[in-house]
Amino acid sequence: MQTATTLNKTQLEILQMFKSDLSEDELLELKRIFVRFLAEKAKKMGNEIWEEKGWANQDMKRMVREHDHAPYTKSP
């Protein structure tokens, strides 16, 4: 069975930018840049939530101790 995949705008733009082959070193460098970009976005989002909630370091310590999450249920 074959599934049709539609690329989003970002994927198409990245493909257009890299028409030529990259060396292994260049590809590794690009991956590192992209990971840093995503990490910065995650950090910014975390900081925004932190400020929005008005959390302090004590809150983080409490959350780490509480393990406030849904219990594990095994799928059939």
PQR file of N, CA, C, O and H, with PARSE charges and radii, in Angstrom:
ATOM      1  N   MET A   1       0.838  -1.176   0.000 -0.4000 1.5000
ATOM      2  CA  MET A   1       0.000   0.000   0.000 -0.0000 2.0000
ATOM      3  C   MET A   1       0.885   1.242   0.000  0.5500 1.7000
ATOM      4  O   MET A   1       1.831   1.333   0.782 -0.5500 1.4000
ATOM      5  N   GLN A   2       0.585   2.179  -0.859 -0.4000 1.5000
ATOM      6  CA  GLN A   2       1.356   3.401  -0.965 -0.0000 2.0000
ATOM      7  C   GLN A   2       0.558   4.559  -0.380  0.5500 1.7000
ATOM      8  O   GLN A   2      -0.635   4.702  -0.652 -0.5500 1.4000
ATOM      9  H   GLN A   2      -0.184   2.105  -1.494  0.4000 1.0000
ATOM     10  N   THR A   3       1.223   5.385   0.424 -0.4000 1.5000
ATOM     11  CA  THR A   3       0.578   6.525   1.052 -0.0000 2.0000
ATOM     12  C   THR A   3       1.147   7.804   0.467  0.5500 1.7000
ATOM     13  O   THR A   3       2.365   7.952   0.363 -0.5500 1.4000
ATOM     14  H   THR A   3       2.191   5.269   0.644  0.4000 1.0000
ATOM     15  N   ALA A   4       0.275   8.731   0.085 -0.4000 1.5000
ATOM     16  CA  ALA A   4       0.722  10.020  -0.435 -0.0000 2.0000
ATOM     17  C   ALA A   4       1.107  10.920   0.734  0.5500 1.7000
ATOM     18  O   ALA A   4       0.370  11.018   1.714 -0.5500 1.4000
ATOM     19  H   ALA A   4      -0.714   8.611   0.171  0.4000 1.0000
ATOM     20  N   THR A   5       2.245  11.568   0.633 -0.4000 1.5000
ATOM     21  CA  THR A   5       2.713  12.483   1.667 -0.0000 2.0000
ATOM     22  C   THR A   5       2.809  13.879   1.073  0.5500 1.7000
ATOM     23  O   THR A   5       3.410  14.079   0.017 -0.5500 1.4000
ATOM     24  H   THR A   5       2.844  11.488  -0.163  0.4000 1.0000
ATOM     25  N   THR A   6       2.214  14.836   1.759 -0.4000 1.5000
ATOM     26  CA  THR A   6       2.290  16.219   1.332 -0.0000 2.0000
ATOM     27  C   THR A   6       3.290  16.938   2.222  0.5500 1.7000
ATOM     28  O   THR A   6       3.188  16.899   3.448 -0.5500 1.4000
ATOM     29  H   THR A   6       1.726  14.675   2.617  0.4000 1.0000
ATOM     30  N   LEU A   7       4.245  17.584   1.603 -0.4000 1.5000
ATOM     31  CA  LEU A   7       5.234  18.336   2.365 -0.0000 2.0000
ATOM     32  C   LEU A   7       4.656  19.689   2.741  0.5500 1.7000
ATOM     33  O   LEU A   7       3.911  20.302   1.976 -0.5500 1.4000
ATOM     34  H   LEU A   7       4.329  17.616   0.607  0.4000 1.0000
ATOM     35  N   ASN A   8       5.020  20.147   3.953 -0.4000 1.5000
ATOM     36  CA  ASN A   8       4.551  21.465   4.373 -0.0000 2.0000
ATOM     37  C   ASN A   8       5.486  22.543   3.823  0.5500 1.7000
ATOM     38  O   ASN A   8       6.513  22.242   3.215 -0.5500 1.4000
ATOM     39  H   ASN A   8       5.625  19.649   4.574  0.4000 1.0000
ATOM     40  N   LYS A   9       5.112  23.792   4.044 -0.4000 1.5000
ATOM     41  CA  LYS A   9       5.855  24.937   3.497 -0.0000 2.0000
ATOM     42  C   LYS A   9       7.319  24.922   3.955  0.5500 1.7000
ATOM     43  O   LYS A   9       8.222  25.185   3.161 -0.5500 1.4000
ATOM     44  H   LYS A   9       4.278  24.036   4.538  0.4000 1.0000
ATOM     45  N   THR A  10       7.548  24.618   5.216 -0.4000 1.5000
ATOM     46  CA  THR A  10       8.912  24.589   5.757 -0.0000 2.0000
ATOM     47  C   THR A  10       9.748  23.513   5.070  0.5500 1.7000
ATOM     48  O   THR A  10      10.887  23.764   4.678 -0.5500 1.4000
ATOM     49  H   THR A  10       6.815  24.404   5.861  0.4000 1.0000
ATOM     50  N   GLN A  11       9.189  22.327   4.924 -0.4000 1.5000
ATOM     51  CA  GLN A  11       9.913  21.238   4.283 -0.0000 2.0000
ATOM     52  C   GLN A  11      10.269  21.580   2.834  0.5500 1.7000
ATOM     53  O   GLN A  11      11.385  21.321   2.384 -0.5500 1.4000
ATOM     54  H   GLN A  11       8.263  22.123   5.242  0.4000 1.0000
ATOM     55  N   LEU A  12       9.325  22.153   2.124 -0.4000 1.5000
ATOM     56  CA  LEU A  12       9.586  22.546   0.733 -0.0000 2.0000
ATOM     57  C   LEU A  12      10.681  23.605   0.640  0.5500 1.7000
ATOM     58  O   LEU A  12      11.532  23.548  -0.248 -0.5500 1.4000
ATOM     59  H   LEU A  12       8.419  22.363   2.490  0.4000 1.0000
ATOM     60  N   GLU A  13      10.656  24.559   1.549 -0.4000 1.5000
ATOM     61  CA  GLU A  13      11.672  25.621   1.553 -0.0000 2.0000
ATOM     62  C   GLU A  13      13.057  25.042   1.825  0.5500 1.7000
ATOM     63  O   GLU A  13      14.032  25.430   1.181 -0.5500 1.4000
ATOM     64  H   GLU A  13       9.965  24.605   2.270  0.4000 1.0000
ATOM     65  N   ILE A  14      13.145  24.121   2.769 -0.4000 1.5000
ATOM     66  CA  ILE A  14      14.440  23.496   3.098 -0.0000 2.0000
ATOM     67  C   ILE A  14      14.955  22.699   1.897  0.5500 1.7000
ATOM     68  O   ILE A  14      16.140  22.761   1.572 -0.5500 1.4000
ATOM     69  H   ILE A  14      12.353  23.806   3.293  0.4000 1.0000
ATOM     70  N   LEU A  15      14.082  21.967   1.254 -0.4000 1.5000
ATOM     71  CA  LEU A  15      14.501  21.225   0.057 -0.0000 2.0000
ATOM     72  C   LEU A  15      15.019  22.157  -1.030  0.5500 1.7000
ATOM     73  O   LEU A  15      16.020  21.860  -1.682 -0.5500 1.4000
ATOM     74  H   LEU A  15      13.119  21.917   1.518  0.4000 1.0000
ATOM     75  N   GLN A  16      14.350  23.269  -1.222 -0.4000 1.5000
ATOM     76  CA  GLN A  16      14.758  24.242  -2.235 -0.0000 2.0000
ATOM     77  C   GLN A  16      16.137  24.818  -1.904  0.5500 1.7000
ATOM     78  O   GLN A  16      16.957  25.026  -2.798 -0.5500 1.4000
ATOM     79  H   GLN A  16      13.537  23.511  -0.692  0.4000 1.0000
ATOM     80  N   MET A  17      16.389  25.073  -0.618 -0.4000 1.5000
ATOM     81  CA  MET A  17      17.664  25.665  -0.199 -0.0000 2.0000
ATOM     82  C   MET A  17      18.840  24.712  -0.414  0.5500 1.7000
ATOM     83  O   MET A  17      19.969  25.155  -0.629 -0.5500 1.4000
ATOM     84  H   MET A  17      15.723  24.904   0.108  0.4000 1.0000
ATOM     85  N   PHE A  18      18.581  23.413  -0.358 -0.4000 1.5000
ATOM     86  CA  PHE A  18      19.665  22.438  -0.415 -0.0000 2.0000
ATOM     87  C   PHE A  18      19.550  21.520  -1.623  0.5500 1.7000
ATOM     88  O   PHE A  18      19.515  20.297  -1.491 -0.5500 1.4000
ATOM     89  H   PHE A  18      17.664  23.053  -0.183  0.4000 1.0000
ATOM     90  N   LYS A  19      19.492  22.125  -2.792 -0.4000 1.5000
ATOM     91  CA  LYS A  19      19.421  21.350  -4.030 -0.0000 2.0000
ATOM     92  C   LYS A  19      20.687  20.534  -4.243  0.5500 1.7000
ATOM     93  O   LYS A  19      20.627  19.423  -4.771 -0.5500 1.4000
ATOM     94  H   LYS A  19      19.520  23.119  -2.900  0.4000 1.0000
ATOM     95  N   SER A  20      21.825  21.070  -3.839 -0.4000 1.5000
ATOM     96  CA  SER A  20      23.092  20.351  -4.025 -0.0000 2.0000
ATOM     97  C   SER A  20      23.398  19.503  -2.797  0.5500 1.7000
ATOM     98  O   SER A  20      22.924  19.773  -1.693 -0.5500 1.4000
ATOM     99  H   SER A  20      21.873  21.972  -3.410  0.4000 1.0000
ATOM    100  N   ASP A  21      24.206  18.469  -3.025 -0.4000 1.5000
ATOM    101  CA  ASP A  21      24.603  17.591  -1.921 -0.0000 2.0000
ATOM    102  C   ASP A  21      25.518  18.319  -0.955  0.5500 1.7000
ATOM    103  O   ASP A  21      26.331  19.154  -1.353 -0.5500 1.4000
ATOM    104  H   ASP A  21      24.591  18.250  -3.921  0.4000 1.0000
ATOM    105  N   LEU A  22      25.373  17.987   0.321 -0.4000 1.5000
ATOM    106  CA  LEU A  22      26.271  18.504   1.352 -0.0000 2.0000
ATOM    107  C   LEU A  22      27.236  17.409   1.749  0.5500 1.7000
ATOM    108  O   LEU A  22      26.915  16.223   1.673 -0.5500 1.4000
ATOM    109  H   LEU A  22      24.714  17.309   0.643  0.4000 1.0000
ATOM    110  N   SER A  23      28.415  17.812   2.170 -0.4000 1.5000
ATOM    111  CA  SER A  23      29.362  16.829   2.684 -0.0000 2.0000
ATOM    112  C   SER A  23      28.852  16.332   4.034  0.5500 1.7000
ATOM    113  O   SER A  23      27.950  16.933   4.618 -0.5500 1.4000
ATOM    114  H   SER A  23      28.675  18.775   2.232  0.4000 1.0000
ATOM    115  N   GLU A  24      29.421  15.249   4.525 -0.4000 1.5000
ATOM    116  CA  GLU A  24      29.015  14.718   5.832 -0.0000 2.0000
ATOM    117  C   GLU A  24      29.236  15.753   6.935  0.5500 1.7000
ATOM    118  O   GLU A  24      28.403  15.900   7.829 -0.5500 1.4000
ATOM    119  H   GLU A  24      30.154  14.761   4.051  0.4000 1.0000
ATOM    120  N   ASP A  25      30.370  16.476   6.868 -0.4000 1.5000
ATOM    121  CA  ASP A  25      30.658  17.515   7.865 -0.0000 2.0000
ATOM    122  C   ASP A  25      29.648  18.652   7.798  0.5500 1.7000
ATOM    123  O   ASP A  25      29.200  19.154   8.829 -0.5500 1.4000
ATOM    124  H   ASP A  25      31.046  16.357   6.142  0.4000 1.0000
ATOM    125  N   GLU A  26      29.290  19.058   6.579 -0.4000 1.5000
ATOM    126  CA  GLU A  26      28.308  20.135   6.415 -0.0000 2.0000
ATOM    127  C   GLU A  26      26.930  19.703   6.921  0.5500 1.7000
ATOM    128  O   GLU A  26      26.219  20.484   7.553 -0.5500 1.4000
ATOM    129  H   GLU A  26      29.653  18.650   5.742  0.4000 1.0000
ATOM    130  N   LEU A  27      26.567  18.464   6.641 -0.4000 1.5000
ATOM    131  CA  LEU A  27      25.289  17.942   7.104 -0.0000 2.0000
ATOM    132  C   LEU A  27      25.253  17.893   8.630  0.5500 1.7000
ATOM    133  O   LEU A  27      24.245  18.257   9.235 -0.5500 1.4000
ATOM    134  H   LEU A  27      27.145  17.829   6.128  0.4000 1.0000
ATOM    135  N   LEU A  28      26.331  17.450   9.249 -0.4000 1.5000
ATOM    136  CA  LEU A  28      26.422  17.412  10.708 -0.0000 2.0000
ATOM    137  C   LEU A  28      26.318  18.817  11.296  0.5500 1.7000
ATOM    138  O   LEU A  28      25.626  19.023  12.293 -0.5500 1.4000
ATOM    139  H   LEU A  28      27.150  17.155   8.757  0.4000 1.0000
ATOM    140  N   GLU A  29      27.000  19.778  10.687 -0.4000 1.5000
ATOM    141  CA  GLU A  29      26.930  21.166  11.141 -0.0000 2.0000
ATOM    142  C   GLU A  29      25.501  21.700  11.028  0.5500 1.7000
ATOM    143  O   GLU A  29      25.018  22.377  11.935 -0.5500 1.4000
ATOM    144  H   GLU A  29      27.562  19.611   9.877  0.4000 1.0000
ATOM    145  N   LEU A  30      24.838  21.400   9.936 -0.4000 1.5000
ATOM    146  CA  LEU A  30      23.456  21.838   9.743 -0.0000 2.0000
ATOM    147  C   LEU A  30      22.532  21.221  10.788  0.5500 1.7000
ATOM    148  O   LEU A  30      21.658  21.903  11.324 -0.5500 1.4000
ATOM    149  H   LEU A  30      25.230  20.850   9.200  0.4000 1.0000
ATOM    150  N   LYS A  31      22.719  19.946  11.077 -0.4000 1.5000
ATOM    151  CA  LYS A  31      21.914  19.283  12.106 -0.0000 2.0000
ATOM    152  C   LYS A  31      22.116  19.948  13.465  0.5500 1.7000
ATOM    153  O   LYS A  31      21.158  20.157  14.208 -0.5500 1.4000
ATOM    154  H   LYS A  31      23.429  19.392  10.641  0.4000 1.0000
ATOM    155  N   ARG A  32      23.359  20.278  13.784 -0.4000 1.5000
ATOM    156  CA  ARG A  32      23.649  20.932  15.071 -0.0000 2.0000
ATOM    157  C   ARG A  32      22.992  22.308  15.151  0.5500 1.7000
ATOM    158  O   ARG A  32      22.462  22.685  16.195 -0.5500 1.4000
ATOM    159  H   ARG A  32      24.138  20.109  13.180  0.4000 1.0000
ATOM    160  N   ILE A  33      23.028  23.047  14.061 -0.4000 1.5000
ATOM    161  CA  ILE A  33      22.389  24.369  14.019 -0.0000 2.0000
ATOM    162  C   ILE A  33      20.886  24.218  14.241  0.5500 1.7000
ATOM    163  O   ILE A  33      20.287  24.981  14.999 -0.5500 1.4000
ATOM    164  H   ILE A  33      23.459  22.741  13.213  0.4000 1.0000
ATOM    165  N   PHE A  34      20.283  23.237  13.582 -0.4000 1.5000
ATOM    166  CA  PHE A  34      18.850  23.030  13.705 -0.0000 2.0000
ATOM    167  C   PHE A  34      18.470  22.605  15.125  0.5500 1.7000
ATOM    168  O   PHE A  34      17.464  23.069  15.661 -0.5500 1.4000
ATOM    169  H   PHE A  34      20.769  22.617  12.966  0.4000 1.0000
ATOM    170  N   VAL A  35      19.263  21.734  15.731 -0.4000 1.5000
ATOM    171  CA  VAL A  35      19.004  21.304  17.110 -0.0000 2.0000
ATOM    172  C   VAL A  35      19.109  22.491  18.065  0.5500 1.7000
ATOM    173  O   VAL A  35      18.285  22.632  18.968 -0.5500 1.4000
ATOM    174  H   VAL A  35      20.081  21.358  15.296  0.4000 1.0000
ATOM    175  N   ARG A  36      20.116  23.345  17.872 -0.4000 1.5000
ATOM    176  CA  ARG A  36      20.238  24.548  18.714 -0.0000 2.0000
ATOM    177  C   ARG A  36      19.025  25.461  18.539  0.5500 1.7000
ATOM    178  O   ARG A  36      18.516  26.016  19.513 -0.5500 1.4000
ATOM    179  H   ARG A  36      20.785  23.230  17.138  0.4000 1.0000
ATOM    180  N   PHE A  37      18.566  25.614  17.300 -0.4000 1.5000
ATOM    181  CA  PHE A  37      17.393  26.425  17.009 -0.0000 2.0000
ATOM    182  C   PHE A  37      16.175  25.890  17.759  0.5500 1.7000
ATOM    183  O   PHE A  37      15.458  26.657  18.402 -0.5500 1.4000
ATOM    184  H   PHE A  37      18.979  25.163  16.508  0.4000 1.0000
ATOM    185  N   LEU A  38      15.939  24.585  17.683 -0.4000 1.5000
ATOM    186  CA  LEU A  38      14.790  23.991  18.371 -0.0000 2.0000
ATOM    187  C   LEU A  38      14.937  24.077  19.891  0.5500 1.7000
ATOM    188  O   LEU A  38      13.956  24.304  20.599 -0.5500 1.4000
ATOM    189  H   LEU A  38      16.521  23.962  17.161  0.4000 1.0000
ATOM    190  N   ALA A  39      16.152  23.896  20.388 -0.4000 1.5000
ATOM    191  CA  ALA A  39      16.381  23.992  21.831 -0.0000 2.0000
ATOM    192  C   ALA A  39      16.087  25.403  22.338  0.5500 1.7000
ATOM    193  O   ALA A  39      15.496  25.572  23.405 -0.5500 1.4000
ATOM    194  H   ALA A  39      16.950  23.712  19.813  0.4000 1.0000
ATOM    195  N   GLU A  40      16.495  26.401  21.580 -0.4000 1.5000
ATOM    196  CA  GLU A  40      16.225  27.787  21.969 -0.0000 2.0000
ATOM    197  C   GLU A  40      14.720  28.070  21.975  0.5500 1.7000
ATOM    198  O   GLU A  40      14.219  28.765  22.860 -0.5500 1.4000
ATOM    199  H   GLU A  40      16.975  26.263  20.713  0.4000 1.0000
ATOM    200  N   LYS A  41      14.004  27.530  20.986 -0.4000 1.5000
ATOM    201  CA  LYS A  41      12.551  27.704  20.956 -0.0000 2.0000
ATOM    202  C   LYS A  41      11.905  27.059  22.180  0.5500 1.7000
ATOM    203  O   LYS A  41      11.022  27.651  22.800 -0.5500 1.4000
ATOM    204  H   LYS A  41      14.411  26.965  20.268  0.4000 1.0000
ATOM    205  N   ALA A  42      12.341  25.852  22.528 -0.4000 1.5000
ATOM    206  CA  ALA A  42      11.792  25.148  23.693 -0.0000 2.0000
ATOM    207  C   ALA A  42      12.104  25.909  24.978  0.5500 1.7000
ATOM    208  O   ALA A  42      11.252  26.025  25.859 -0.5500 1.4000
ATOM    209  H   ALA A  42      13.059  25.372  22.024  0.4000 1.0000
ATOM    210  N   LYS A  43      13.323  26.426  25.082 -0.4000 1.5000
ATOM    211  CA  LYS A  43      13.723  27.194  26.258 -0.0000 2.0000
ATOM    212  C   LYS A  43      12.874  28.455  26.399  0.5500 1.7000
ATOM    213  O   LYS A  43      12.432  28.798  27.495 -0.5500 1.4000
ATOM    214  H   LYS A  43      14.015  26.332  24.367  0.4000 1.0000
ATOM    215  N   LYS A  44      12.650  29.139  25.275 -0.4000 1.5000
ATOM    216  CA  LYS A  44      11.834  30.351  25.293 -0.0000 2.0000
ATOM    217  C   LYS A  44      10.405  30.038  25.723  0.5500 1.7000
ATOM    218  O   LYS A  44       9.826  30.759  26.536 -0.5500 1.4000
ATOM    219  H   LYS A  44      13.008  28.859  24.385  0.4000 1.0000
ATOM    220  N   MET A  45       9.839  28.969  25.181 -0.4000 1.5000
ATOM    221  CA  MET A  45       8.480  28.571  25.552 -0.0000 2.0000
ATOM    222  C   MET A  45       8.407  28.218  27.038  0.5500 1.7000
ATOM    223  O   MET A  45       7.460  28.596  27.727 -0.5500 1.4000
ATOM    224  H   MET A  45      10.309  28.383  24.520  0.4000 1.0000
ATOM    225  N   GLY A  46       9.405  27.499  27.519 -0.4000 1.5000
ATOM    226  CA  GLY A  46       9.449  27.143  28.938 -0.0000 2.0000
ATOM    227  C   GLY A  46       9.527  28.375  29.825  0.5500 1.7000
ATOM    228  O   GLY A  46       8.836  28.466  30.839 -0.5500 1.4000
ATOM    229  H   GLY A  46      10.174  27.192  26.959  0.4000 1.0000
ATOM    230  N   ASN A  47      10.370  29.318  29.439 -0.4000 1.5000
ATOM    231  CA  ASN A  47      10.500  30.557  30.215 -0.0000 2.0000
ATOM    232  C   ASN A  47       9.199  31.354  30.222  0.5500 1.7000
ATOM    233  O   ASN A  47       8.827  31.940  31.239 -0.5500 1.4000
ATOM    234  H   ASN A  47      10.931  29.245  28.615  0.4000 1.0000
ATOM    235  N   GLU A  48       8.508  31.373  29.075 -0.4000 1.5000
ATOM    236  CA  GLU A  48       7.235  32.094  29.006 -0.0000 2.0000
ATOM    237  C   GLU A  48       6.198  31.456  29.934  0.5500 1.7000
ATOM    238  O   GLU A  48       5.473  32.163  30.634 -0.5500 1.4000
ATOM    239  H   GLU A  48       8.810  30.897  28.249  0.4000 1.0000
ATOM    240  N   ILE A  49       6.127  30.133  29.938 -0.4000 1.5000
ATOM    241  CA  ILE A  49       5.189  29.441  30.822 -0.0000 2.0000
ATOM    242  C   ILE A  49       5.571  29.679  32.277  0.5500 1.7000
ATOM    243  O   ILE A  49       4.707  29.925  33.118 -0.5500 1.4000
ATOM    244  H   ILE A  49       6.715  29.559  29.369  0.4000 1.0000
ATOM    245  N   TRP A  50       6.858  29.606  32.572 -0.4000 1.5000
ATOM    246  CA  TRP A  50       7.370  29.824  33.923 -0.0000 2.0000
ATOM    247  C   TRP A  50       6.913  31.193  34.448  0.5500 1.7000
ATOM    248  O   TRP A  50       6.402  31.311  35.562 -0.5500 1.4000
ATOM    249  H   TRP A  50       7.560  29.406  31.888  0.4000 1.0000
ATOM    250  N   GLU A  51       7.111  32.217  33.618 -0.4000 1.5000
ATOM    251  CA  GLU A  51       6.719  33.574  34.012 -0.0000 2.0000
ATOM    252  C   GLU A  51       5.203  33.715  34.110  0.5500 1.7000
ATOM    253  O   GLU A  51       4.696  34.349  35.035 -0.5500 1.4000
ATOM    254  H   GLU A  51       7.525  32.122  32.713  0.4000 1.0000
ATOM    255  N   GLU A  52       4.482  33.128  33.162 -0.4000 1.5000
ATOM    256  CA  GLU A  52       3.020  33.195  33.156 -0.0000 2.0000
ATOM    257  C   GLU A  52       2.429  32.585  34.428  0.5500 1.7000
ATOM    258  O   GLU A  52       1.463  33.103  34.989 -0.5500 1.4000
ATOM    259  H   GLU A  52       4.894  32.613  32.411  0.4000 1.0000
ATOM    260  N   LYS A  53       3.026  31.473  34.872 -0.4000 1.5000
ATOM    261  CA  LYS A  53       2.545  30.784  36.069 -0.0000 2.0000
ATOM    262  C   LYS A  53       3.069  31.425  37.358  0.5500 1.7000
ATOM    263  O   LYS A  53       2.562  31.146  38.444 -0.5500 1.4000
ATOM    264  H   LYS A  53       3.810  31.052  34.416  0.4000 1.0000
ATOM    265  N   GLY A  54       4.076  32.275  37.232 -0.4000 1.5000
ATOM    266  CA  GLY A  54       4.663  32.908  38.404 -0.0000 2.0000
ATOM    267  C   GLY A  54       5.424  31.930  39.285  0.5500 1.7000
ATOM    268  O   GLY A  54       5.451  32.078  40.506 -0.5500 1.4000
ATOM    269  H   GLY A  54       4.487  32.502  36.350  0.4000 1.0000
ATOM    270  N   TRP A  55       6.042  30.932  38.666 -0.4000 1.5000
ATOM    271  CA  TRP A  55       6.750  29.900  39.413 -0.0000 2.0000
ATOM    272  C   TRP A  55       8.082  30.408  39.962  0.5500 1.7000
ATOM    273  O   TRP A  55       8.678  31.352  39.443 -0.5500 1.4000
ATOM    274  H   TRP A  55       6.020  30.812  37.673  0.4000 1.0000
ATOM    275  N   ALA A  56       8.522  29.750  41.027 -0.4000 1.5000
ATOM    276  CA  ALA A  56       9.825  30.019  41.638 -0.0000 2.0000
ATOM    277  C   ALA A  56      10.581  28.687  41.723  0.5500 1.7000
ATOM    278  O   ALA A  56      10.027  27.634  41.407 -0.5500 1.4000
ATOM    279  H   ALA A  56       8.038  28.984  41.448  0.4000 1.0000
ATOM    280  N   ASN A  57      11.837  28.742  42.148 -0.4000 1.5000
ATOM    281  CA  ASN A  57      12.646  27.522  42.247 -0.0000 2.0000
ATOM    282  C   ASN A  57      12.004  26.493  43.174  0.5500 1.7000
ATOM    283  O   ASN A  57      12.115  25.293  42.926 -0.5500 1.4000
ATOM    284  H   ASN A  57      12.287  29.597  42.405  0.4000 1.0000
ATOM    285  N   GLN A  58      11.344  26.938  44.225 -0.4000 1.5000
ATOM    286  CA  GLN A  58      10.680  26.013  45.147 -0.0000 2.0000
ATOM    287  C   GLN A  58       9.596  25.209  44.414  0.5500 1.7000
ATOM    288  O   GLN A  58       9.398  24.026  44.690 -0.5500 1.4000
ATOM    289  H   GLN A  58      11.254  27.913  44.426  0.4000 1.0000
ATOM    290  N   ASP A  59       8.904  25.858  43.486 -0.4000 1.5000
ATOM    291  CA  ASP A  59       7.869  25.169  42.714 -0.0000 2.0000
ATOM    292  C   ASP A  59       8.472  24.055  41.871  0.5500 1.7000
ATOM    293  O   ASP A  59       7.902  22.968  41.777 -0.5500 1.4000
ATOM    294  H   ASP A  59       9.065  26.820  43.261  0.4000 1.0000
ATOM    295  N   MET A  60       9.612  24.314  41.262 -0.4000 1.5000
ATOM    296  CA  MET A  60      10.266  23.300  40.437 -0.0000 2.0000
ATOM    297  C   MET A  60      10.679  22.106  41.305  0.5500 1.7000
ATOM    298  O   MET A  60      10.480  20.956  40.914 -0.5500 1.4000
ATOM    299  H   MET A  60      10.075  25.197  41.338  0.4000 1.0000
ATOM    300  N   LYS A  61      11.242  22.374  42.455 -0.4000 1.5000
ATOM    301  CA  LYS A  61      11.642  21.291  43.359 -0.0000 2.0000
ATOM    302  C   LYS A  61      10.433  20.458  43.772  0.5500 1.7000
ATOM    303  O   LYS A  61      10.515  19.232  43.852 -0.5500 1.4000
ATOM    304  H   LYS A  61      11.404  23.308  42.772  0.4000 1.0000
ATOM    305  N   ARG A  62       9.313  21.126  44.034 -0.4000 1.5000
ATOM    306  CA  ARG A  62       8.087  20.422  44.422 -0.0000 2.0000
ATOM    307  C   ARG A  62       7.592  19.567  43.261  0.5500 1.7000
ATOM    308  O   ARG A  62       7.198  18.420  43.473 -0.5500 1.4000
ATOM    309  H   ARG A  62       9.246  22.122  43.969  0.4000 1.0000
ATOM    310  N   MET A  63       7.603  20.094  42.044 -0.4000 1.5000
ATOM    311  CA  MET A  63       7.125  19.342  40.883 -0.0000 2.0000
ATOM    312  C   MET A  63       7.978  18.106  40.626  0.5500 1.7000
ATOM    313  O   MET A  63       7.461  17.055  40.246 -0.5500 1.4000
ATOM    314  H   MET A  63       7.924  21.025  41.871  0.4000 1.0000
ATOM    315  N   VAL A  64       9.280  18.235  40.833 -0.4000 1.5000
ATOM    316  CA  VAL A  64      10.173  17.091  40.630 -0.0000 2.0000
ATOM    317  C   VAL A  64       9.849  15.993  41.631  0.5500 1.7000
ATOM    318  O   VAL A  64       9.867  14.812  41.284 -0.5500 1.4000
ATOM    319  H   VAL A  64       9.699  19.089  41.142  0.4000 1.0000
ATOM    320  N   ARG A  65       9.555  16.370  42.865 -0.4000 1.5000
ATOM    321  CA  ARG A  65       9.241  15.382  43.911 -0.0000 2.0000
ATOM    322  C   ARG A  65       7.878  14.731  43.709  0.5500 1.7000
ATOM    323  O   ARG A  65       7.707  13.556  44.034 -0.5500 1.4000
ATOM    324  H   ARG A  65       9.541  17.329  43.147  0.4000 1.0000
ATOM    325  N   GLU A  66       6.904  15.471  43.178 -0.4000 1.5000
ATOM    326  CA  GLU A  66       5.525  14.991  43.117 -0.0000 2.0000
ATOM    327  C   GLU A  66       5.266  13.944  42.048  0.5500 1.7000
ATOM    328  O   GLU A  66       4.407  13.083  42.240 -0.5500 1.4000
ATOM    329  H   GLU A  66       7.044  16.425  42.914  0.4000 1.0000
ATOM    330  N   HIS A  67       5.968  13.986  40.945 -0.4000 1.5000
ATOM    331  CA  HIS A  67       5.700  13.060  39.835 -0.0000 2.0000
ATOM    332  C   HIS A  67       4.220  13.090  39.493  0.5500 1.7000
ATOM    333  O   HIS A  67       3.575  12.044  39.430 -0.5500 1.4000
ATOM    334  H   HIS A  67       6.666  14.685  40.789  0.4000 1.0000
ATOM    335  N   ASP A  68       3.687  14.262  39.275 -0.4000 1.5000
ATOM    336  CA  ASP A  68       2.268  14.446  39.011 -0.0000 2.0000
ATOM    337  C   ASP A  68       1.959  14.130  37.548  0.5500 1.7000
ATOM    338  O   ASP A  68       1.955  15.023  36.701 -0.5500 1.4000
ATOM    339  H   ASP A  68       4.211  15.112  39.326  0.4000 1.0000
ATOM    340  N   HIS A  69       1.700  12.854  37.260 -0.4000 1.5000
ATOM    341  CA  HIS A  69       1.407  12.447  35.890 -0.0000 2.0000
ATOM    342  C   HIS A  69       0.386  11.313  35.900  0.5500 1.7000
ATOM    343  O   HIS A  69       0.088  10.744  36.950 -0.5500 1.4000
ATOM    344  H   HIS A  69       1.703  12.129  37.949  0.4000 1.0000
ATOM    345  N   ALA A  70      -0.132  11.000  34.754 -0.4000 1.5000
ATOM    346  CA  ALA A  70      -1.108   9.921  34.627 -0.0000 2.0000
ATOM    347  C   ALA A  70      -0.425   8.570  34.843  0.5500 1.7000
ATOM    348  O   ALA A  70       0.720   8.380  34.435 -0.5500 1.4000
ATOM    349  H   ALA A  70       0.110  11.462  33.901  0.4000 1.0000
ATOM    350  N   PRO A  71      -1.120   7.644  35.476 -0.5600 1.5000
ATOM    351  CA  PRO A  71      -0.515   6.329  35.700  0.2800 2.0000
ATOM    352  C   PRO A  71      -0.344   5.575  34.387  0.5500 1.7000
ATOM    353  O   PRO A  71      -1.075   5.808  33.424 -0.5500 1.4000
ATOM    354  N   TYR A  72       0.607   4.689  34.360 -0.4000 1.5000
ATOM    355  CA  TYR A  72       0.881   3.874  33.173 -0.0000 2.0000
ATOM    356  C   TYR A  72      -0.203   2.821  33.029  0.5500 1.7000
ATOM    357  O   TYR A  72      -0.536   2.130  33.991 -0.5500 1.4000
ATOM    358  H   TYR A  72       1.201   4.499  35.142  0.4000 1.0000
ATOM    359  N   THR A  73      -0.749   2.700  31.840 -0.4000 1.5000
ATOM    360  CA  THR A  73      -1.702   1.628  31.555 -0.0000 2.0000
ATOM    361  C   THR A  73      -1.211   0.873  30.327  0.5500 1.7000
ATOM    362  O   THR A  73      -0.888   1.469  29.299 -0.5500 1.4000
ATOM    363  H   THR A  73      -0.478   3.262  31.058  0.4000 1.0000
ATOM    364  N   LYS A  74      -1.162  -0.421  30.452 -0.4000 1.5000
ATOM    365  CA  LYS A  74      -0.663  -1.251  29.373 -0.0000 2.0000
ATOM    366  C   LYS A  74      -1.731  -1.393  28.286  0.5500 1.7000
ATOM    367  O   LYS A  74      -2.889  -1.682  28.588 -0.5500 1.4000
ATOM    368  H   LYS A  74      -1.424  -0.905  31.287  0.4000 1.0000
ATOM    369  N   SER A  75      -1.351  -1.194  27.042 -0.4000 1.5000
ATOM    370  CA  SER A  75      -2.279  -1.324  25.917 -0.0000 2.0000
ATOM    371  C   SER A  75      -2.576  -2.797  25.672  0.5500 1.7000
ATOM    372  O   SER A  75      -1.721  -3.655  25.891 -0.5500 1.4000
ATOM    373  H   SER A  75      -0.411  -0.960  26.797  0.4000 1.0000
ATOM    374  N   PRO A  76      -3.791  -3.086  25.218 -0.5600 1.5000
ATOM    375  CA  PRO A  76      -4.138  -4.511  24.963  0.2800 2.0000
ATOM    376  C   PRO A  76      -3.355  -5.109  23.827  0.5500 1.7000
ATOM    377  O   PRO A  76      -3.537  -6.283  23.503 -0.5500 1.4000
TER
END
